[in-house]
Amino acid sequence: MKIAYIYDAIYPYIKGGVEKRIYGEAQKQAGLGNEVHIYGYQYWESPSVKKENNITYHGLIKAPPLATKTGKRSLKGLFSYNYFLVYSLLKNNYDTIECQNIPYLPIFICFFISFIKKTRIQVVWHEILGHHWFSFYPILGFLGFLIEKMALTLPLEHIAISNFIFQKIPSKNKKLISFYPNQDEIFHAPTLNDHFDIIFAGRFVRHKQPELLIQTLDMLAQKNFYPKTLFIGEGPLKSQVQAVAQEKKLKNVQFINFVPNIYSYLKSTKLLVLPSLREGCSFLTLESQACNAKVITIDAPLNAAKTLTPYVCKNSPQDLATKIMENY
């Protein structure tokens, strides 16, 4: 069987939950003897098409920044990416195409391909914003709301990555898939010599709210409590968050980039703090729990992580500080 996965960001160049899931699924399908292709941005040197570990990667355009300076998803390169996606999918034939719901336009391209070629199309939904489009994107919110609503009604196979998302899909042609951390990898991951009280892991973008944890640590410092905290990740807001931490002269706070051995870090911390406003499933929560780390998250309407952990607090540094103290 010939399978194509459609998503602009590609693992391991971008280490998000969506990218990691696609990579894992692609590896599994290739291991079953299927011909697997991934279409996304080109993060590597020429040529634009390369094959690694029995997976063929198609770099449609040179990778632009995924996020703007404010941490929102960038629209740069979106239209040229989709132009070359149409061309590539028309030129090649696949038995199944799996398209991620973000950034939406590829869903309509895949629908067009299914109409022309009768190809099986699966749309994997990682988040559904609904009326929250207007609060996250005041200018483009109405357009995003309409596009999302139209995409949800297309006669394709709609797949939800969590029950949290499944309940929001109106189509009858929908199913739920489950994510399970790789227990073998977790078991064999060594713990670090260095141990931490708190870890934040993720992209430094607005909706992940890394600054909320900085505010919380400042509040704890005023009580002479200095938990050893590690921020893992990259993103447009990282330098800004680091600057605030330095300005407040926070003790016991470190910053590093994304790491390949995340399980070793999760096995070496007491708490994972996830102050995110938006999580469709939160693979990181499940991975952290499998590593025996408690996960503290916030009660936000679009945060699926709150359904996975009992340690939930309000979206405020005061409440987060209290929750950390209770579970330290």
C-alpha positions as CSV (number, residue, x, y, z in Angstrom):
1,M,0.0,0.0,0.0
2,K,1.2,3.5,-0.8
3,I,0.6,6.1,1.9
4,A,1.2,9.8,2.1
5,Y,1.3,12.0,5.2
6,I,0.6,15.7,4.8
7,Y,1.9,18.3,7.3
8,D,4.2,21.3,6.9
9,A,6.4,20.7,9.9
10,I,8.6,17.5,9.9
11,Y,10.2,15.6,12.7
12,P,13.0,15.7,13.9
13,Y,13.5,19.2,12.6
14,I,10.5,20.3,14.5
15,K,9.8,18.3,17.7
16,G,6.1,18.8,18.4
17,G,3.5,16.3,19.3
18,V,1.9,16.3,15.9
19,E,5.3,15.8,14.1
20,K,6.3,13.0,16.5
21,R,3.0,11.2,16.0
22,I,3.4,11.3,12.2
23,Y,6.9,10.1,12.4
24,G,5.9,7.2,14.6
25,E,3.0,6.2,12.3
26,A,5.2,6.5,9.2
27,Q,7.8,4.2,10.8
28,K,5.2,1.7,11.7
29,Q,3.7,1.6,8.2
30,A,7.1,1.4,6.6
31,G,7.9,-1.5,9.0
32,L,4.8,-3.3,7.7
33,G,6.2,-3.1,4.1
34,N,4.1,-0.2,2.9
35,E,5.5,2.6,0.8
36,V,5.5,5.8,2.9
37,H,5.8,9.4,1.9
38,I,5.8,12.6,4.0
39,Y,5.1,16.0,2.4
40,G,6.2,19.1,4.2
41,Y,8.6,22.0,4.4
42,Q,12.2,21.3,3.3
43,Y,14.5,21.6,6.3
44,W,17.4,19.9,4.6
45,E,19.9,20.7,1.8
46,S,19.1,19.7,-1.8
47,P,17.7,17.6,-3.3
48,S,14.2,18.4,-2.2
49,V,13.2,14.7,-2.1
50,K,15.2,12.3,0.1
51,K,14.7,8.8,1.5
52,E,15.6,7.9,5.1
53,N,14.7,4.7,7.1
54,N,12.3,3.6,4.3
55,I,10.4,6.9,4.4
56,T,10.5,9.3,1.4
57,Y,10.4,13.0,2.4
58,H,9.2,15.6,0.0
59,G,10.3,19.2,0.7
60,L,7.8,21.3,-1.1
61,I,9.4,24.7,-0.3
62,K,12.3,25.8,1.8
63,A,11.1,25.9,5.4
64,P,10.0,29.4,6.6
65,P,9.6,30.2,10.3
66,L,6.6,28.3,11.8
67,A,5.7,31.1,14.2
68,T,5.7,34.9,14.1
69,K,7.6,37.0,16.7
70,T,4.5,37.1,18.8
71,G,4.3,33.3,18.8
72,K,1.3,32.9,16.5
73,R,1.5,30.5,13.5
74,S,3.1,32.2,10.5
75,L,1.3,32.4,7.2
76,K,4.6,32.9,5.4
77,G,5.0,30.4,2.6
78,L,1.5,29.0,3.1
79,F,0.2,29.6,-0.5
80,S,3.4,28.5,-2.3
81,Y,3.5,25.3,-0.1
82,N,-0.1,24.5,-1.0
83,Y,0.5,25.2,-4.7
84,F,3.3,22.6,-4.9
85,L,1.2,20.2,-2.7
86,V,-1.5,20.2,-5.4
87,Y,1.0,19.6,-8.1
88,S,2.7,16.8,-6.3
89,L,-0.5,15.0,-5.3
90,L,-1.8,15.2,-8.9
91,K,1.5,13.8,-10.2
92,N,1.6,10.9,-7.8
93,N,-0.9,8.2,-6.9
94,Y,-1.6,7.0,-3.3
95,D,-3.9,4.5,-1.8
96,T,-4.3,6.6,1.4
97,I,-3.5,10.2,2.2
98,E,-3.5,11.3,5.8
99,C,-3.8,15.1,6.2
100,Q,-3.5,16.9,9.5
101,N,-6.2,19.5,10.1
102,I,-3.6,22.3,10.6
103,P,-3.1,24.5,8.6
104,Y,-6.5,23.7,7.0
105,L,-6.0,24.5,3.3
106,P,-4.4,21.1,2.6
107,I,-7.7,19.5,3.7
108,F,-9.5,21.1,0.8
109,I,-6.6,20.1,-1.6
110,C,-6.9,16.5,-0.4
111,F,-10.7,16.7,-0.9
112,F,-10.1,17.8,-4.5
113,I,-7.6,14.9,-5.0
114,S,-10.2,12.4,-3.6
115,F,-12.8,13.8,-6.0
116,I,-10.4,13.5,-9.0
117,K,-8.6,10.2,-8.1
118,K,-11.0,8.5,-5.6
119,T,-8.2,8.4,-3.1
120,R,-9.0,7.5,0.5
121,I,-8.5,10.7,2.6
122,Q,-8.2,10.8,6.4
123,V,-8.2,14.1,8.2
124,V,-6.6,13.9,11.6
125,W,-7.9,16.6,14.0
126,H,-5.5,17.8,16.6
127,E,-7.5,20.8,17.7
128,I,-10.9,22.5,17.0
129,L,-11.1,26.1,18.0
130,G,-14.7,26.8,17.2
131,H,-15.8,30.2,18.5
132,H,-12.4,30.6,20.2
133,W,-11.0,31.7,16.8
134,F,-12.3,35.2,17.6
135,S,-10.3,35.5,20.8
136,F,-7.0,34.0,19.5
137,Y,-7.1,35.7,16.1
138,P,-9.2,38.9,16.3
139,I,-8.5,39.9,12.7
140,L,-8.5,36.6,10.8
141,G,-10.8,34.8,13.4
142,F,-14.0,34.9,11.3
143,L,-12.2,33.5,8.2
144,G,-10.6,30.8,10.3
145,F,-13.9,30.0,12.0
146,L,-15.6,29.5,8.6
147,I,-12.8,27.5,7.1
148,E,-12.7,25.1,10.1
149,K,-16.5,24.7,10.0
150,M,-16.4,23.9,6.3
151,A,-13.6,21.4,6.7
152,L,-15.5,19.6,9.5
153,T,-18.4,19.0,7.1
154,L,-16.4,17.6,4.2
155,P,-17.3,14.0,3.2
156,L,-14.0,12.5,4.3
157,E,-12.8,10.3,7.1
158,H,-12.4,12.4,10.2
159,I,-10.1,11.1,12.9
160,A,-9.8,12.6,16.4
161,I,-6.7,12.2,18.5
162,S,-8.6,12.4,21.8
163,N,-12.2,12.0,23.1
164,F,-11.9,15.8,23.9
165,I,-11.7,16.4,20.1
166,F,-14.0,13.5,19.1
167,Q,-17.0,15.1,20.8
168,K,-16.5,18.3,18.7
169,I,-16.6,16.6,15.2
170,P,-20.1,16.8,13.8
171,S,-19.5,14.3,11.0
172,K,-20.9,10.8,11.4
173,N,-17.9,9.4,9.5
174,K,-15.5,9.9,12.4
175,K,-13.4,7.7,14.7
176,L,-11.1,8.0,17.7
177,I,-7.5,6.9,17.8
178,S,-5.5,6.5,20.9
179,F,-1.9,7.4,21.6
180,Y,0.2,5.3,23.9
181,P,3.8,6.3,24.9
182,N,6.5,3.9,23.8
183,Q,6.9,1.9,27.0
184,D,10.0,0.1,25.8
185,E,11.8,3.4,25.1
186,I,10.7,4.7,28.5
187,F,11.9,1.6,30.3
188,H,15.4,1.8,28.7
189,A,15.8,5.6,29.0
190,P,18.3,6.2,31.8
191,T,17.6,8.7,34.5
192,L,19.9,11.7,34.6
193,N,22.5,12.3,37.3
194,D,20.9,15.7,37.6
195,H,17.3,15.8,39.0
196,F,14.7,18.5,38.8
197,D,11.7,19.6,40.8
198,I,9.9,21.1,37.8
199,I,10.2,20.8,34.0
200,F,8.5,22.8,31.3
201,A,8.8,21.2,27.8
202,G,7.4,22.7,24.7
203,R,7.5,25.5,22.1
204,F,8.0,29.0,23.4
205,V,4.8,30.4,21.8
206,R,2.0,32.4,23.2
207,H,-0.6,29.7,23.9
208,K,1.9,27.5,25.7
209,Q,2.3,30.3,28.3
210,P,5.9,29.7,29.5
211,E,5.8,33.2,31.0
212,L,3.1,32.0,33.5
213,L,5.5,29.6,35.0
214,I,8.1,32.4,35.3
215,Q,5.6,34.5,37.1
216,T,4.8,31.6,39.4
217,L,8.5,30.9,40.2
218,D,8.8,34.6,41.1
219,M,5.9,34.3,43.4
220,L,7.4,31.2,45.0
221,A,10.7,33.0,45.4
222,Q,9.0,35.6,47.5
223,K,8.2,32.8,49.9
224,N,11.8,31.7,49.9
225,F,11.0,28.6,47.8
226,Y,13.3,28.0,44.9
227,P,12.3,24.7,43.1
228,K,15.0,23.5,40.6
229,T,13.3,24.2,37.3
230,L,14.3,23.3,33.7
231,F,12.7,24.9,30.6
232,I,13.1,22.6,27.5
233,G,12.3,23.9,24.1
234,E,12.7,26.6,21.4
235,G,10.5,29.2,19.8
236,P,10.1,32.9,19.1
237,L,9.3,33.9,22.7
238,K,12.2,32.0,24.3
239,S,14.7,35.0,24.5
240,Q,11.9,37.1,25.9
241,V,11.1,34.6,28.6
242,Q,14.8,34.1,29.5
243,A,15.2,37.9,29.8
244,V,12.3,38.1,32.3
245,A,13.8,35.2,34.3
246,Q,17.1,37.1,34.4
247,E,15.5,40.4,35.2
248,K,13.7,38.8,38.2
249,K,17.0,37.1,39.2
250,L,15.3,33.7,39.6
251,K,17.5,31.1,41.2
252,N,17.6,27.4,40.1
253,V,16.2,28.1,36.7
254,Q,17.8,26.6,33.5
255,F,17.0,26.8,29.8
256,I,18.0,24.2,27.2
257,N,16.9,23.5,23.6
258,F,14.8,20.4,22.6
259,V,16.5,17.2,23.5
260,P,16.4,13.8,21.8
261,N,16.2,11.9,25.1
262,I,13.1,13.6,26.6
263,Y,12.2,10.5,28.5
264,S,15.4,10.6,30.5
265,Y,14.4,14.2,31.6
266,L,10.8,13.3,32.4
267,K,12.1,10.3,34.5
268,S,14.3,12.8,36.4
269,T,11.7,15.3,37.6
270,K,9.0,15.4,40.2
271,L,6.6,17.7,38.3
272,L,5.9,18.6,34.7
273,V,4.1,21.9,34.5
274,L,2.0,22.4,31.4
275,P,0.4,25.9,31.5
276,S,-0.9,25.6,27.9
277,L,-4.2,27.2,26.8
278,R,-4.6,24.7,23.9
279,E,-3.9,21.0,23.8
280,G,-5.9,18.7,21.6
281,C,-4.6,15.6,23.3
282,S,-1.3,16.4,25.0
283,F,1.0,13.5,24.2
284,L,3.5,15.1,26.6
285,T,1.1,14.6,29.5
286,L,0.7,10.9,28.8
287,E,4.5,10.5,28.3
288,S,5.2,12.3,31.6
289,Q,2.8,10.1,33.5
290,A,4.4,7.0,32.0
291,C,7.7,8.4,33.4
292,N,6.0,8.8,36.9
293,A,6.1,12.6,36.8
294,K,3.0,14.4,38.1
295,V,1.5,16.7,35.5
296,I,0.1,20.1,36.6
297,T,-2.0,21.9,34.0
298,I,-4.5,24.7,33.8
299,D,-8.3,24.8,33.4
300,A,-8.7,26.3,29.9
301,P,-11.6,25.5,27.5
302,L,-9.3,24.2,24.8
303,N,-6.9,22.3,27.0
304,A,-7.5,18.5,26.7
305,A,-4.7,17.9,29.2
306,K,-7.1,18.8,32.0
307,T,-9.0,15.6,31.3
308,L,-5.9,13.5,31.7
309,T,-4.5,14.7,35.1
310,P,-6.1,15.4,38.5
311,Y,-3.7,18.3,39.1
312,V,-5.6,21.1,37.5
313,C,-5.5,24.8,38.6
314,K,-6.8,28.1,37.5
315,N,-5.0,30.2,34.9
316,S,-3.1,32.4,37.4
317,P,0.3,32.4,38.9
318,Q,-1.2,32.4,42.4
319,D,-3.2,29.2,41.8
320,L,-0.4,27.5,40.0
321,A,2.0,28.3,42.8
322,T,-0.4,26.8,45.3
323,K,-0.8,23.6,43.2
324,I,3.0,23.2,42.9
325,M,3.4,23.6,46.7
326,E,0.7,21.0,47.3
327,N,2.3,18.4,45.1
328,Y,6.0,19.2,45.7
